[in-house]
C-alpha cells in the first residue's frame, strides 16, 4: 500500500481562482519572513560560536617568560632519558634531585639563562622587571608631507599625501614662483569647472559632487588658498541659484520615510535631502568665514593670513546677499537675514553698504511681506540691544518698505475675478430641471471659492504689512522717547514723514506735541525741521482732518525757513518743501487764508531766483498750483496797492507781512533765465497761469506735480534737461562805427591804425558847450563831468 492519504484537501483550480490576490501575497510574505528569521537565527548562533572560541583563546594563560633551551641541555636530557633508571635506587635519585635544587650561584652554569629559584620568585617581580627595562623606539626621520585632494573608491574616502623631497628642491625665482602659482590656479579652476558643470547638467544624479566642491574651501596650499576659496564660494553660490527649486523643501516625516515609493520619487527625495544638507553646510562655511574675520581668529593651518581675512569675508558677504535676493522662498532664508542684519551696522563701509543695498532691494521686490517682516523684527531687536548706537543708514533702509496700500480695503466682489453666470431664462431654456439644480449648486460653490481665494490672499498681505508697520513705528517712537539727541533722529523724522498717512489716529495728539516741541527747540537742522513739518501736514491732510488742531505755527516755521535755502547743499531739501506745500496749500486750502497764500507765492518767486533750475521749475509749479487754488492771487500781477500798509519781506509771519501790497517783479527777471523751462514757466505765471490759449503750458508740464518736475529736470548728472545753448559771442563794434561826425570818424581811425602813436590830450582840446568843473574831495584834480 502507498503512503496514507492526507486528510487535508488540496484546493482545486476553481478554489484557487476564488482566493484573493491579497491573501496569496500575504502568504508569500509570511513564508519569506519565516525563512529570513531562520537564516537570521543561524547567523546569530554562528556569531556566538565564533565569539566564544575567540574568548577562549584570549583567556588562555600564557607564561610571562619563555626560554629556549640550549643544544647542550637538550642533549643532556636525551642522555639522562636514555640511562637505565631501573639500575638506580629511588633513594639515589631523590638525593640527586635535592642536590640539584640546592646548587648555589657559584656552581651554576653562567651560560644558562633560566632562573635559579624560579619557585621563590613571584610573578609581580617579573612584571616589575619588565617595567624597569627602558623603552627604546626607533627614531623616524621627520619628513615634510604635501596633502593632496582625497579620492573616493568602494572603501570610502581615501586621503592622499606625497613626501616633499628636500634635497632635490631648488630655490625658485619670483617669475618661476608666479608661473607655478598660475599653473596651480588653472588646475583648481578646471577642477571647479568640471564639478560645477557636472552638478548643473544633472542635479539629481550628481548632487553629491557639491560635497567635493565644498571640500575645496579648505584649500591648504598657501600660495593659492585665498584665490581658490573665493572662486569656490562664488561657484557654489551660482550653482545653488541654478539648482534650487522654486519651493521650500520640508523634512520628511517618519511615516513618509518608511513608505515605499516609486524610483523617480525616491530619486527626487534624495536630491532634495542632499541639496538642503549641502546648502546648510555652505551657509555655515560662509558664516564661519565672517566670524573668523570679526573675531580675528587664527586657524591652526597657516594657509591664510590675517590680511586675507577681510577679502574672504567680503566675498562671503556678497554671496549671502546674492542668495538673500535670489532665493527668498528657499530654506534658511531667515538664517541669512540674521547673519546680514548686524553687518549693516559694521564699521567697514564696503560691508555695510553692500548689506544695506541688498535689504533695500529685498524690500522693493517683496510683494507678500514675509521677508520684510522677518527683517524688520531682527532690526528692531538689534537697535534695542545696542541701545540705539547704530548707523542711520540702517534705519533709512526701512524707507523702501512697500506698505503704502496697507489701509486700503476693497470689497470681496471687487477683488474676486469676474465670472459670468447663466441667468434664470437661459437655465430654463437650455437645461432640464435636474441640470438646473446641479448648475445652481455648482455656481454657488464657485462664487464661494473665488471669494475665499481673493480674501485670503488680500487679508494675509494686509496682516503682514500691518504687523511690519507696527514694529517700524515701535522703533521710531522708542527713539523719539529715549534718544532724541542721537544721530538717528533725522532718519526717524524722515521715516515718520514717509509713513505718516498710515499712523493710527490714537497716536496723533502725542506725536504732534512731540514734533512741535522739536521744531520750537531750535536744535534741529533745516532738513530735520522740514521732515517734522511734512509729517504734521501729511497727518492733517489725511486721517487727521477730524482733529481740531491749529497748524499756524508750522506755517510760520516753513515760511521763515524758505529764505535759508539756496543753490548749494540745501537745494536737495526743495523736494521736501514741495511736498509740504502740496499738503499745506492745496489739500488744506479751506483752512488757508488769502493773505497767507499770497505771502507764500511772493516768497516762492523770490526763492526761485537763487536756486538750481530744477528747483526753480518746481517752485514755479507750486506757485501755479497755489494760484489755481486761490484765483485772487492774481492781485500780485498788478502794481496797484490792495490795502493799507506796505510789504515787509523780512517778517516771518505770512499773515502780517502785507503781501497784497507788492508785485511779482521776480517773474520779469526769470523770463531772462538761461534755462528754457524756467523762462516758459515764468512767462506763463506772468500771464495769470491760464489753462488755455497761447500762454498755456503743454501737457508735459501741466500734468506733472512740482515734485515730479523737480526730479525730471534734475542736474545731478551735471547736464541740463533740455540742453542749454551756450552764450553767443558778442564782438565789440569798431569805435568809429557809432560816430556821426565824419571828421571825428577819420581822426579816430587814423589814430587807431597808427603804430606807436602817443596820444597827447594837452595839445588837442575838445571844447564842449555849457560845462562846469567839479572838484573831487580829497584831491586837486578837476574833471569835466556834467553837461547842461
PyMOL commands that set and color helices and strands:
alter all, ss='L'
color gray80, all
select helices_A, chain A and resi 13-18+21-59+71-82+85-87+90-101+123-132+174-201+203-206+209-218+225-243+254-258+263-295+306-326+333-345+349-365+370-385+392-400+412-415+424-430+433-482+489-498+500-502+505-521+526-541+543-546+552-564+569-587+589-591+594-610+613-629+631-637+659-661+666-670+676-686+699-702+706-712+735-738+742-753
alter helices_A, ss='H'
color red, helices_A
select strands_A, chain A and resi 145-153+156-163+771-775+782-787
alter strands_A, ss='S'
color yellow, strands_A
deselect
rebuild
show_as cartoon
